[in-house]
Amino acid sequence: MERTPALKPLLLLDLDGVVRVFPPTPPEIAAVAFEPELLGRAVRGEITDAQWRDEIAARVPPGEVARWSVVGEVVPEALELVRAARKQCFVALLSNATTRLEADLAQLGLDGEFDAVFNSARLGVAKPDHAVYRRVLDELGYPTGVFCDDTAENALAATEAGLDGVHVPDTRALRVALATRGLIPPTVLVILPDRDEAEELAQELLEEGWAPARVHRDMLAGEDDAEDVDWVVELTTAPDGTPASAHRPELDELAERHDGFTGAH
């Protein structure tokens, strides 16, 4: 792989539990599929995905495998964060996966959403082995970076290997991790249709400790009528000192209560 000049911060993301989720796996399948020895062989590439599934099918009641969702679904908010981070970071995927990862990414429409993809089954080593983190850093030409995983053990191992490992058990935690590390823009725009309501809300937010809580007039693109405008409340810092973007879900709810919406600056 061509080495990437470290001009942008490096963000490494886990896939499952962070960007992709699955419905609950039937207990009969989970007991076999996620048995450490068998799963370890699959995610280290010692057996193919097809061989892994054949072993599962041979050890569970007939018909059970057909009930198992094997592709999962994308978490829309997490994908939005990936896209925001890519504007200022080199974003790579590091997944403990089987040999079908690349096909899954294509099926989910994620094959163009990352700057690089690292599959443990192709590397022959899996998280939390420190070697997998060092291998990725070496291949990309970065001395360190931020790594987010929904498994605490993997995040800790990444820290021990020289990365800034962050445990992100849900999308909210991922958002906070990226915002507080400056990997997504800090500013959130609360956009309302009424000027008086926007100015009143801005004053309330300023008194609560939000900053700068300035109101801007935003003419709708292509409109000549001066009444066809939105009113934007600009928020960069929350009362607790963290970036406003770490609190985007709460600001989304606030905007909706005022018949508005939010946007990024």
N, C-alpha and C positions, 0 to 999 in steps of 0.2 A: 504494500500500500504506500502511495506517495505521502511523504511526511508533510504535515500541515504547519505552516509558520504560525507561531503562537501570537497572532495579532489580536485574537479575540479570546475572552475567557472560555474555558472548556467546561461544558456541562454534560455529564454522563447520567443517563436515566435508565432505570430498570423498566421493563415493559409490563409484565403481569402484576396487577395490583396497583399500578401507577397510571399507565396509559391505557391498558386493556384490563377488563374484568370478565369474570365468568360467573354463570349461575352456580349454585352449590352442586358439587359433584356427588352423585349417589354414593352412599357409604360403602357399598359393595365394591365399587370401582376404586374409590379413593384408597381403600385399604391395600389394594394391589398396585395401582398406578403410581402412588406416591410413597411406596415402600422405599426407604433410602437406598438400598443396594440397586434395585432395578431402575429407579429414577436417576440415580447417579450415573449408571452406565449410559442411559439415554442422553442426559444433558452433557456428558463428556464426549459424546460421539462414538462411544464404543459399540453401540448398536444404533441402527437407523430408527427413525420415527415409526416406520412400518413394522419393524421387528418388535419395538416396544409395545405397540398396540396389539400385535399378534399374541405376545405374552400375556397381556391384560385379558384379551378375549378368551384365551385358553384357561384362565383361572377364575373367571366370574361366570355367573349363571347366564345361559343363552338369552340374548336379547337385551341385556343390561347395557352393553357398549353402545347400542343404538340410541339410548336415552341420554348419552353423554355429549354435551356441547364441547366441541374441540377447537372452535375458532374464537368464541367469545365476542365481545363488542368493545368499541372504543369509548373511552370516557370523554365526552365532548369538551368539558371544561379543561381537562388535562391537555387535550390536543391544542386548545386555544393557548394555553401556557407555553407549550412547545413552540408554537408559531411565533409567539411574542418573544421568547428567549432567543430564537434563531436570528432575530434582527440584530442582536448584539453579541451572540455567543456562537461557538462551534458546538453543536448539539449532537451527541452520539448516543446510540442505544447500546447497552450492555446487558444481555439477557441470558439467564440460564435456560436454554431452550433445546429442543430436539432439532433434527435435520429439516423439519418442515417450517422453521421459523420464517424463512424468506417467502415461502408460499403464503403463509398466514398474513404477513405484512401486505403482500400484494392484494389478497382477498379483502382485507380490511381497508384498503386504500391508504395504508401507512408507508408504503415503500418509497415515497418521495418526501417524507416528512422529517427525515433525519439526515445529517451530514455524513454519518457513517453508522454502520451496524456491526456489532460484535456479537457473535453467536457462540456460546460456550461449546456447542457440539462441533463447531468448525475449529475452535481454538484448542480443543482437547483438554481444557481446564475450566473449572466452574467456580463461581462464588460459593463460599467465602474464602477460597484459596487466595492468598496474597498475590500469587503469581499472575492471576488473571488481570488484576488491576495494573500491575507493573507492565504487563505485556501490552495492554491498551495504551498506557501512557507512552511507552517506547515507540509503538507503531505510529502514534499521532504526533510525537515530538513535543509533548507537553511535560513539564516537570511535575505538575499537579493540576487539580481541577476540583469541581464540585460533583459529588456523586449522590444521587437520591434513589433510595430503595425502600419498599414497604416492609422489608424484613430487617429488623434491628441488627441481627447478627451480620448481615452483609454490609450494612452501613458502618458498623464498628470495624469490620475487617478492612474496609476501604480507608478509614482513618488511619489504621495501623500501617497500611501500605503507602501512606503519604498523601492521600486525598482528603478533601473536606467531606467526609461521609455524613449524610443526613438521613435519619429515619423519617420517612413520610408515610404514615399509615393511611392517609386519605388525601384527597385533592386539596382540601383546605391547608393541610400541612405542607403540601408541595408548593402552593401559592406563597405561603409565608416564607418558606425556605428561599425561593427564588427572589421574592421582593426584598427581603432583608439583606440579601447578598448582592443586590444591584444587578441581577440577571434579567429582570424585566423592568420596564419603565415604572417610576414611582407614582406618576400622576394619574389620577382618575378624574374624568370630567362628568359631572352630574348635569344632565341636559334636560331642561324644562321648557314648556311652551309659553309660560307666562313670566313676564319680567318681575312683577311685584312679588310673585311667589318665589322666584329665584333669589331675589335680593333678601327676602325674609329668611329663606332657608340658609343662605350664606351667612347671615348675621348670627343665626342660631348655631351653626357649625363653628364659626369663629369663636363664639363664647365658650363652646365646648372644648376648644383647643385645636381644632383643625386649622391647617394653614395651606396656602394663603387665603383660601375661601374668597377669591375674587370672582366677580361676575363679569362675563364677557358677552357681547352681542355677536351671534353667529348667523350671518345671512345664509339662507338655504341656497345651495349651488344652483345657478341658472335662474334665480328668481329676482325680478326687479321690484316687486311690491315690498315696500319697507316693513310691512306688517308680517310678511312671511319670514320670520326669523325664529331661531331658538335662543335660549338664554342659558349660558354655560357657567356652572360653578366649578372653579378650578381647585382641586384638592391634591396636595403633594405629600403632606405629613399628617399623620393621625395624632390624636391627643397623647398616645403612649410613646410617641417619637418614632414609630415605625413608618415605612412608606404607606401612603394611602392605598396603593395597589394590593397590599397585604390584606386589606379589608374590603375588597371588591364585592363579595357577596352581600355584605351588610349595606353597602352603598347602592347595590342593585335594588335591594328591597326598599331602601329609602327613596330612590328615584321613582320606583313604581307607585309608591304611596302618593306621589305628587304628579302622577300621570306623565312621568318622564322616563329616561333611560340613562345608562352610563356609556362612556367611551374612554378610550385610552388616548393620552396626549402623544 
